[in-house]
Amino acid sequence: MLAYQHAYHAGNFADVHKHLGLRQLVQAMMKKSSAISFVDTHAGRGLYPLAAPETQKLGEYRQGVERLWQRRRGIPADSPVGEWLAALATLQPGAELSRYPGSPWWLGSALRAQDRLTLFELHPGEHQHLAEQALSTDSAVQRRQADGLKGLVKGLPVSTPRLCVLIDPSYERKAEYDEVAETLRQVVRKVRHAVVLVWYPLLPAGRHQTMLATLREAGIPKLWRSELQIREPIADRGMYGSGVLMLNPPWQLDRELDRAFTTLAPMLADGARHHGEWWTTENP
């Protein structure tokens, strides 16, 4: 489906959950010097002006990144949330929050000389926006207008010692839940040590539960699950929370993120809560 455009949702609470986790994951992986191939299967535009008509139409960033931005002076600078906000501030042309970066920026801004980044975006209009967004590490970045899940699997194994993947489709098609599960199985089969972050929405229909059950039954080891619930689910009322799965997270990252997301939840909404657990451990 080529109708989805993330500009309508940029900077919402799910973006905060996903991108905070992504930044902490990248920082943890950077502690080792060996080269990393990063792959973003659904890159989107890369950068979202918050004043854009699409973003203003729903204004979801006001219940997401803007709430944190307004509280940033009270957030410890050396905390994961504080460091994430400091990184976000470097992208703003002034003192106000006016731009929100997508995953290409969170990944691309961290690249070292030995690392590589491949950005997949199938939507032609979104890919054009992505192509126009310059990154300081562009020499190490490839942008491809192609199906990211198929492109990821086709490109395995990678030439670098390590692989880090972000998978975050829109899930507007029901089949995407099965496609993500199958892609993760193939990644594990081809590159068992791969580190993968999978994002999924919490919707009243509960289709993510089938995906989670499939992955558990597949016997994939070392999957950590994080779910940030903003409100109680109400039928036909849209996304009530955000989920993240991490395959092979670096040592102690699960504990670090559990603390960070638990701290984050009440900043986003009264009554919001976080739950983290190992969905699968070593070999069953």
PyMOL commands that set and color helices and strands:
alter all, ss='L'
color gray80, all
select helices_A, chain A and resi 6-8+13-29+53-58+60-63+65-70+72-74+80-89+103-108+124-132+138-140+148-154+175-190+207-217+253-268
alter helices_A, ss='H'
color red, helices_A
select strands_A, chain A and resi 36-40+47-49+99-101+116-120+141-144+162-167+195-202+223-229+241-247+273-280
alter strands_A, ss='S'
color yellow, strands_A
deselect
rebuild
show_as cartoon
